[in-house]
Amino acid sequence: MSFEHYLDMMSVFSDSCPTDLKAKYAFKIYDFKNCDYFDRDDINTFIERITEGKFSQDERSMIIDKIFEEADIDGNNQIKFEEFNHIANKYSQDFHKTFSIKI
């Protein structure tokens, strides 16, 4: 990774970065299979990692169902960037605050 690429990546965590750009980078980070969409396995992996496995599979399944109910606009069991970006913008204040690094 070049220093310039590193600076670009870190600038995304700035408070002044637009929500759309933050969403683009967040999507890349959580697209574990690099397939340009999230499926239920991706969301399950994400939940396991951020909670350090503290939720049971039933609890994770319930969370995943709620996420897909809201984010999977076209109902194809995939969350593409456009759907992810829609949700990020819908909750932009919360997303913008949590996808930041305070120095």
Contacts in CASP RR format, 6 or more apart in sequence:
PFRMAT RR
TARGET T0000
AUTHOR 0000-0000-0000
METHOD contacts of the structure
MODEL  1
MSFEHYLDMMSVFSDSCPTDLKAKYAFKIYDFKNCDYFDRDDINTFIERI
TEGKFSQDERSMIIDKIFEEADIDGNNQIKFEEFNHIANKYSQDFHKTFS
IKI
1 9 0 8 1.000
9 25 0 8 1.000
10 101 0 8 1.000
11 17 0 8 1.000
12 21 0 8 1.000
12 22 0 8 1.000
12 25 0 8 1.000
12 99 0 8 1.000
13 22 0 8 1.000
13 99 0 8 1.000
13 100 0 8 1.000
13 101 0 8 1.000
14 100 0 8 1.000
15 96 0 8 1.000
15 100 0 8 1.000
19 88 0 8 1.000
19 89 0 8 1.000
19 92 0 8 1.000
19 95 0 8 1.000
19 96 0 8 1.000
20 85 0 8 1.000
20 88 0 8 1.000
20 89 0 8 1.000
22 88 0 8 1.000
22 95 0 8 1.000
22 96 0 8 1.000
22 99 0 8 1.000
23 81 0 8 1.000
23 84 0 8 1.000
23 85 0 8 1.000
23 88 0 8 1.000
23 89 0 8 1.000
23 95 0 8 1.000
24 81 0 8 1.000
24 85 0 8 1.000
25 99 0 8 1.000
26 84 0 8 1.000
26 88 0 8 1.000
26 95 0 8 1.000
26 99 0 8 1.000
27 81 0 8 1.000
27 84 0 8 1.000
27 85 0 8 1.000
30 38 0 8 1.000
30 42 0 8 1.000
30 46 0 8 1.000
31 37 0 8 1.000
31 38 0 8 1.000
31 42 0 8 1.000
32 42 0 8 1.000
32 45 0 8 1.000
32 46 0 8 1.000
33 41 0 8 1.000
33 42 0 8 1.000
36 80 0 8 1.000
36 81 0 8 1.000
37 78 0 8 1.000
37 79 0 8 1.000
37 80 0 8 1.000
37 81 0 8 1.000
38 78 0 8 1.000
38 79 0 8 1.000
38 84 0 8 1.000
39 77 0 8 1.000
39 78 0 8 1.000
39 79 0 8 1.000
40 64 0 8 1.000
40 68 0 8 1.000
40 77 0 8 1.000
43 63 0 8 1.000
43 64 0 8 1.000
43 67 0 8 1.000
43 68 0 8 1.000
43 79 0 8 1.000
44 60 0 8 1.000
44 64 0 8 1.000
47 55 0 8 1.000
47 60 0 8 1.000
47 63 0 8 1.000
47 64 0 8 1.000
48 55 0 8 1.000
48 60 0 8 1.000
55 63 0 8 1.000
67 79 0 8 1.000
68 75 0 8 1.000
68 77 0 8 1.000
68 79 0 8 1.000
70 87 0 8 1.000
71 79 0 8 1.000
71 83 0 8 1.000
71 84 0 8 1.000
71 86 0 8 1.000
71 87 0 8 1.000
72 78 0 8 1.000
72 79 0 8 1.000
72 83 0 8 1.000
73 83 0 8 1.000
73 86 0 8 1.000
74 83 0 8 1.000
88 95 0 8 1.000
END
